[in-house]
Amino acid sequence: MPKNTIKLTTAEKNDIINKHKALVDELNTYLPDEFKIEYNKDLNTILDDEKSVKYYRTITSLNERLKKQREIYSEYTKNNPIPQARNYLPRTVWFGLKTENTDIAKDYNKKYLDEFRKNPEKLFYQRFKKVLEFNPKRLLDIIDDKQKLVEFYYNNQELCDDAFVFAASMDGQSNMKLNPEFKAASSGMVKIVESLAYPMIVAKADMDAGAFIFPKLTKEQAAIIVNANPNYMKKNTPYRKSFSEALDPSAVEKIKNTFKTITDYGYRLEPGLAVKYQALMHDSKKNIDVEINLEDGIKNLKDNGDICVRERQPEEIEEIMKINNAHETAYLHVFQKNFSENYDGIPFNFDDIKNANRGGFFERAFNRTSPEYRAFIQAFSEFNNPESENYLNKELLKEKAEDYFDYKTKSGISFSKLDETSKGRLMLVSSVIKTINDMDHNPDTVKKDMENYLREEPSHISRKPFLKEQDVEENVIEENINYDNNIISKEKSMDL
């Protein structure tokens, strides 16, 4: 938090007071005499209060940080454009950036945005997982204290802004695979989740208008002014949030009532509340149960026999918390890491692997590559390609790898007498088979590795090789190839 908050300078105080009076004069032009606004006569005294100074400093610091974050993001995307179709956090991604003028912060921001460009699904998963796991009791404990609310936003910026765009994020991700269970449940979570945005709404109202500048308005005064000049409510105008608050002063009570309804029913406010409970309403026309807002479900439970309220089972929660296809990329990451350890110890790169196992000049010139190897390398390519229908199709990949392995080992020459291309390809398919078998036989280890990957912050991802060169043994595929027993045909016309 910003320090040295004991007092404002005379210039700062005068600037606030003058802007306040100017705004009051402006707004009074729209009001009849009986509704005129008076200047805040206590403003000078208020601005001398240490709590007010602290609030002003917090708001000012937040405003500066937000501007700097946008500048950093804008500067980065000039040279590193993020494809619109892959930008799954179009309104909030920059809120994760650090604004300190240090090499550490600059390095963090570059790695953060580089990783977002490469794997936006993972960052989307990480950000919204925090939203779903949040304990709303933390918000309710401070909801009547404006200073604590803006401090909460200062320390939880990503959480509040992601909560604010929760519904839009669920509807707008046509290019990203949201987990079906999560998307179905999201409609019932919206009210609980979006309440976490309240600290941001409070803070941004004063950030846009300026702390202590906007006058206190009655609902009637706000309505008269906005009716006379609708431009005040246009998007991105500085007083929009302040007018919204004046027009609907019951926002805090609505949030309180939402959670009171839930606790009165017997449910506790706890981490993951948004996911733990659900309300369902039966749609008799479609004969399906539809997720509805939990508060509405509880309120209407007695009067509507088509509604039920229940606690979700652990396996349901686990499925919802997958959120999106980040778990697919996590599985692929673990596969590629394990494959590299089994194959050559070098970080996975499909093109490099494919090129290293190309046939020689005569094989390519006379189209002598075996159908079995062609089918395998195609399946391997599709397994690693998110755009393919066979993405992560390990059954197909293993089948094609075994087809090539059987084709090469059932008919003749010993492994030691094979040409280098055939040896390399056998090592390749054997590493694939071993990796799939190992992962299938150790699901708990795979799950743990996936969870570690998904928890890993983008800026901390290591770019080092998985194994050092001296740690890689040449016989990594001995488990799958018996050099003495596998005899391969001596026919020279055989395809490779």
N, C-alpha and C positions, 0 to 999 in steps of 0.2 A: 504493500500500500504506500501511497505518497506520504512523505514525512514533512516535518516543519509546517504543521497546520495551525500554529498558534494564532496567527492573525493575517488579514489581508492587507495589501498596500492601499494607500489612499486612492491611488489611480484605479485599482481594481474595484474598490467600493464605489467610487464615483461612476465608473463605467456601468456597473450593475444597476445602480439607482437611476441613472439617466436613461438606460435602455428600458427599465421597468416603466418609468413615467411616459416615455415615448410610445410604448406599446399600449398602455392604458389610454392615452389620448387617441391613438388610432382606433382601438376597439370601441371607445365611447362614441365615435362618429356614427356607429350603427345602432346605438341604443337610445331609446326615449329617455326623457329626464328621470322618470321614476326608477329606471334600471341602470343609471350611470354607475360606473365603477370608480371607487376612490383609490388614490395612491395608498400603498402600504406605508403608513406613517411610522411603523416600527421597524422598517427595513434597515435603517442605519444601525439600530441596536442589535437586530438579528445578525447582521453581518459582523458584529464584534464578538458574537458568541463562538466559543471554540468548536462546538459541535457543527455549527453552520459553516465555519471555515473548513472543517474536515470534509463536510459534504461537498462543498464547492471544489475543493482540491481533488476529491475522488472523481467527480463528474468531469472536471477539466482533464484529468489524467486519462480517463476512459476515452474521452473524445479525441485526444491526441493519439492514443494508441490505435483506435479504430481507423483514423485517417492514415496513420503510418502503415498499418496492416494492408490496407487497400493499395497504397503506393508500392509496397514490397511485392504484392501479388501482381499488380499491373506491370511493374518493371520486369518481373520474371517472365510473364507470359508474352512479352514483346518478342523475346528470342526463343521461347519454349511454349508455343501455343498449346492449350489443352483442348482436344477435340470436343466440340459441343456435345456430341453423342455419348462421350465418355465422362463428361463432367457431372457426376452424380450429386455434387454439393455446390450448385451454381451460385447460391446466395450466402453460403456460410464457410466455404473452405478456408478463406484467408483468416478466419478467426482463430485458427490454430497457430498462427505465425508469431514469432518472438520479435519484439521491436527494440531490444537493447542494441546499441551501436557497438557490438563486440564481434570478434571473429567467430566465437562459439555460436552466437545467435544467428549469424549469417550462414554458417555451415549447417546449422539445424534447419533453417528455412529452405535452403537449397535441397537438402536430402528429403525434407518433408514434401516439398512440391514435386521433386523428381519421382518419389515413390507414388505420389498421388497420380501423376501422369501414367505411370506404369501399371499401377494396381489400385484404381479408385474404389473397387468393390471392398477391398480390405479396410480402407480408411472409413468408408461409409459404415461398414460393420462395427468398427471400433467406436465411432462417434455415437451411433444410435444404441449400441449395447450399454453405454454409460447412461443414456437417457432412460432406457427401460429398467436399469438396475437401481435407479435413484430412489432414495427414501423421501417421500413428500413431507414427512414430519419435520425435516430440516427446514423446509420452506415455511411451514405453518408456525414454527417457533419464532420466526423473525418477520412475519408478514405485516405486522403493524409498526415496524421500525424502518423508516425510509432509509436511514443511514446503513443499517445492516443489509437491507435489500440491495442497495447499490454496491456495497462491499461484496455481497454474494455474487453479483454479476461480474464484478471486477475479477473475482477468483474462479468463476465458473462460466466464463464467457461462451465457450463452445457449447456447453450443456444447455444454456438458456436459449441461445440462438437456434440450435438444432431442434429444441422442443417447439419453438415458435413456428418452424417450417415443417413440422412432423407430417401433418395431413397432406401438404403439397408434395412432400417427398415421396409419400406412398402412391400418390396419383400420377406423379410425373416421371417415374423411372421406367419408361417403356423399353429402354435399351439394356436395362439391368434385370437379371432374374431375381426378383424378390421371392423369398421362401413362401410358398402358397399358404402355409399355416400362419405365418407372420402377417401376411397381407390380409388374410381373412380376419385375424384378430385385431388388426390395427384400428378398425372403425370403432371398436368398443373401448380403445385405449385413449382416443384423442383428447377427451376432456381432462383426464388425469395428467397426461403428458404435457399438454399445452399450458397447464397451470404453472409448470416449471419455467415458463417464459416470462412470468409476471415481473421478476426483478429486472429483466431486460427492458420491459415496457416502461417501468417506472424510471429507470436510468435514462433511457433514450428520450423520454419526454423532456427532461431537463437538459439533456445533451443537445437536443435540437433547438429548444427555445432559449436555453441559457439558464443556469441555476438561479433561482430567486427572481427571475425576470417576469415570467408569466403570472398574471394576477389570479387570485382566487375568484372563481366564477360560480354562480349558482347554475343549476341546470337550465333555468329559464333564460338567463343572460347568454349562456353558450348557444342555446337554440336560436335566439333572436339574431345573434351575430352570424352564425353559420348560414341561417336562412337568407340573410341579407347579402352575405359574401361566401358562396359555396367554395370558393378557391381555397379557403382555409383548410378544407378537408381533402384537398387533392393530395395524391401520393407524393411523398418526398418534400412536402412543404413543412417549414420548421415548427408550426404550431399544431399540426394535425393530431399528434398523440395527446397533447395537452387538452385540446378541445374534446377528443374522444373520452378522456378521463372525466372531464367536466360533464359531458352529456350522459355518461354512465358511471356515476360515482360508487356504484355498488359492486364493482369488480372484486374487491377484497372479500366482501360478504359472500359472493357467489362461490369463490374458491373455498372459503371456510365451510359453506353449506354442503359443497360436494363431498368433502372429506368427513363432515359430520354425519351425513347420510350413510357413508360407508362404515364408519366406526359404530354408529348406533345399531347397525345391522349385526355387529359382532366381529367385524374384520379389523385387524390391526394395521396401523400405518407402519410399513416396514419396507426394506429394500425390495425392489421388484414388484411392488404393489400392482402396477399397471398390467403385469403379465400373470400374476398369481390367481386372480379371480376373473370370472366372466359372467355376463348376462346374455341369455339367448332368448330370442322370440321366434316362435314357430310360424312360418309362412305357410298357411294352409293351401294357398293356390299352387305354390311350387313344391309343397310338402318337404320343405327344408328348414333347418334351424339357422337363423341369422344372428350374428353377433351385434348387440346393441350396447349403448353406453351403460356402464355399470351402475351409475347413480340412477338413471332412468329405470333400469331394470328393477332395482331395489324399491324405488318409489311406487312402481306399478305392479309389483309382484302380487299383492293381495287381490287386486281388482282384475287381473288379467291372467286367466288360466293358461295362456299360451307362452308365458314367460317363466323362465327358471334362472336362478342364480346359483352358481357353483364354484368350488375351488378346482382349479385345473390339476390334473395329475402330473407328477414330475416329468414323465416322458413327453407330455404335451408341451410343458414349459421348455424343455430342452429343444424340442423341434422349433418352437416359435423363436427362441433365442438364437437360432442359426441366422435369422434375419434375411440373408441374401446368399448369393452364390460365392461369397468369400470362402465358404467351407470347401467348395470345389477347387478354388485356387490354392487353398491350404493343402488339400490332398495332393494336388499336382506338385506343389512345392516339396512336400515330404517325399513323394515318389521320385522326383528329379534328384533330390539330395541323396536318397538311398541308392538310386541307380548309379549316380556318379561315384559313390563310394565303392560300389560293386564293380564298376567298369574301369574308370581311369583316374579317379580322384580329382578331376577337373570340373569346375562349375558347369552345369548343364547348358549346352547350346546345340539344339537339334541340327541346325545347318552345318555346324562343324562336324558333328557325328556323321551326318549323311555324306558329307564330302570326304571324310576320312575313310569311308567304306565304299567309295565309288570303285567301279571296276577299272581295269587298265584300258589302254587304247583299243586293243582288239576286241575286248568285251563290248565296249561302247560302240565301236565302229560297225561290228557285225551283229549287234543287238543280241548278245549271248547271255545277258543277265537272266537268271532263272525266274520263272513266274512266282516261285515261292518267296524269293527275296523281294521281288517287286511288291508282292502283297503285304509282306511284313513291313517294309519301310513306309508303305502307304498307311498302314494301320498305325504305325508309330507316329507318323506325322499327324494323323487325325486325332490320336489320343491326346496330343499336346496342343491342339488347336481349339480354342473355345468356340470358334465359329462352325466347327464340324459337327455333324450329327453323331459322330462316333467319339466325341470329346469324352475322355476319361473312361472309354469302353475297354476296361481291362480284360474282359472275357475275350473280346475279339483280338486284342493285342496279343494275349497269351496264346490263343489258338494259332495265329499266324506265325508267332515266334517258334512254337513247337513244330508247326508244319515245316518251317525251314530247317530247324534242328534235325528233325527226323529225316528229311530229304537228304541232308548232307552226311548223316551218320549211319544210314542203314545200308550203304552200298559200296564199301571198299576201303580206300586208302586210310592209313593211320593219320592221326592229327598232325604228327610231326612232319609228314610228307606233303601236307597241303600247301598251296601257294599262300602268300601273305594276305591276299584279299579274302580268301575263304576262311583263314584263321581269324581275321579281324571280324568277319561277319558272325562266325560262330561265337566268338567272345561277346559280341553285341547282343545276339538273341539270348545267349545264356544269362547275361547280366539282367536282361529284361525279365526272363522267367524267374530267376532267383529273387529279384526285387518284388515281383508280384506275390510269389509264394511267401516270402518273409513277412510282407505286410499283411497278407491274409491270415497268417498263423499268429501274428502279434497285434491284434486289433487295439488292445489297450495302449500299447506303445505308440501306435500310429495316432490314436486319438490324442494322447498327451503331446506328441510332436506337433500335431495340427493346432492344438490349443496354445502351445508356446509360440507358434508362428503368428497366430491371430492376435495374441497379446503384444507381440513385439512392436514397439513404436517404429514408424517408418524411418526416423532419423537415426535409429540405432542398428539398422540392418547391416550386417557385415558383408563386405564384398570380397573377403578372402576366400581362397580355395577351400573346399571341404576337407581335403587331406593334403598333407605335404607330399611332394614327389617321392621321398624316401619311405613314406608309409604305405605306398601302394605296392602290393605284391603282384607278381606276374601271373600267379595261379588263382586269381580271384574266382575263376569259373570252374575250378576242378570239381566242385560239387556236381556240376551238370555234364562235364565231359570226362569220360574215362579214356585217357590217351592210348592205353594199350589195347583196349577192347573195341574201340570205335574204328572200324575199317571202312574206308571209302573207296568206291570203284576207281580203278586206274584208267578208265577210259578218258582219253584226252579231249574228246569232243563234248564232254559233260558241261552243261551250263553251270555258272558259278553262283 
